[in-house]
Amino acid sequence: MSDEVLGTLKQMRKQIVRRTERNVAVRGAAISVGVDPGESDCDSLVEELLRGGYLQRYPSSSLTVHGLYRPRNLGISVADEADSLSS
């Protein structure tokens, strides 16, 4: 797993702390780890998160068009584990 993927998972985890809804802005999380949201690197990052099972699209494509995705339990677990190891 690349540093960008792990960093993005950790940033997405922070987005849902103390919230009832589980939607995350992946591009915002990517920016925080140094990935330009306008470049193909960000699209590749999103695809890697989807393929890895860390993230899922909403059934309503209108939310995904606006950059919102739903983190899966696997993605949250990986982020939590990485945080606990770095503490």
Contacts in CASP RR format, 6 or more apart in sequence:
PFRMAT RR
TARGET T0000
AUTHOR 0000-0000-0000
METHOD contacts of the structure
MODEL  1
MSDEVLGTLKQMRKQIVRRTERNVAVRGAAISVGVDPGESDCDSLVEELL
RGGYLQRYPSSSLTVHGLYRPRNLGISVADEADSLSS
1 78 0 8 1.000
2 48 0 8 1.000
3 33 0 8 1.000
4 30 0 8 1.000
4 33 0 8 1.000
4 34 0 8 1.000
4 35 0 8 1.000
4 41 0 8 1.000
4 45 0 8 1.000
5 45 0 8 1.000
5 48 0 8 1.000
5 49 0 8 1.000
5 54 0 8 1.000
6 78 0 8 1.000
6 79 0 8 1.000
6 82 0 8 1.000
7 29 0 8 1.000
7 32 0 8 1.000
7 33 0 8 1.000
7 79 0 8 1.000
7 82 0 8 1.000
8 26 0 8 1.000
8 29 0 8 1.000
8 30 0 8 1.000
8 32 0 8 1.000
8 33 0 8 1.000
8 35 0 8 1.000
8 45 0 8 1.000
8 49 0 8 1.000
9 49 0 8 1.000
9 54 0 8 1.000
9 71 0 8 1.000
9 75 0 8 1.000
9 78 0 8 1.000
9 79 0 8 1.000
9 82 0 8 1.000
10 79 0 8 1.000
10 82 0 8 1.000
10 83 0 8 1.000
11 28 0 8 1.000
11 29 0 8 1.000
11 30 0 8 1.000
11 32 0 8 1.000
11 33 0 8 1.000
12 24 0 8 1.000
12 26 0 8 1.000
12 29 0 8 1.000
12 55 0 8 1.000
12 71 0 8 1.000
12 75 0 8 1.000
12 79 0 8 1.000
13 71 0 8 1.000
13 75 0 8 1.000
13 76 0 8 1.000
13 79 0 8 1.000
13 80 0 8 1.000
13 83 0 8 1.000
15 24 0 8 1.000
15 25 0 8 1.000
15 29 0 8 1.000
16 22 0 8 1.000
16 23 0 8 1.000
16 24 0 8 1.000
16 71 0 8 1.000
16 76 0 8 1.000
22 70 0 8 1.000
22 71 0 8 1.000
23 58 0 8 1.000
23 63 0 8 1.000
23 68 0 8 1.000
23 69 0 8 1.000
23 70 0 8 1.000
24 55 0 8 1.000
24 68 0 8 1.000
24 69 0 8 1.000
24 70 0 8 1.000
24 71 0 8 1.000
25 67 0 8 1.000
25 68 0 8 1.000
26 45 0 8 1.000
26 46 0 8 1.000
26 49 0 8 1.000
26 55 0 8 1.000
26 67 0 8 1.000
26 69 0 8 1.000
27 37 0 8 1.000
27 42 0 8 1.000
27 67 0 8 1.000
28 37 0 8 1.000
30 37 0 8 1.000
30 42 0 8 1.000
30 45 0 8 1.000
30 46 0 8 1.000
31 37 0 8 1.000
35 41 0 8 1.000
35 42 0 8 1.000
35 45 0 8 1.000
36 42 0 8 1.000
46 55 0 8 1.000
46 69 0 8 1.000
49 55 0 8 1.000
49 69 0 8 1.000
50 56 0 8 1.000
50 57 0 8 1.000
50 69 0 8 1.000
52 74 0 8 1.000
53 72 0 8 1.000
53 74 0 8 1.000
53 75 0 8 1.000
54 71 0 8 1.000
54 72 0 8 1.000
54 74 0 8 1.000
54 75 0 8 1.000
54 78 0 8 1.000
55 69 0 8 1.000
55 70 0 8 1.000
55 71 0 8 1.000
55 72 0 8 1.000
55 75 0 8 1.000
56 69 0 8 1.000
56 70 0 8 1.000
56 72 0 8 1.000
57 64 0 8 1.000
57 69 0 8 1.000
57 70 0 8 1.000
58 64 0 8 1.000
58 68 0 8 1.000
58 69 0 8 1.000
58 70 0 8 1.000
END
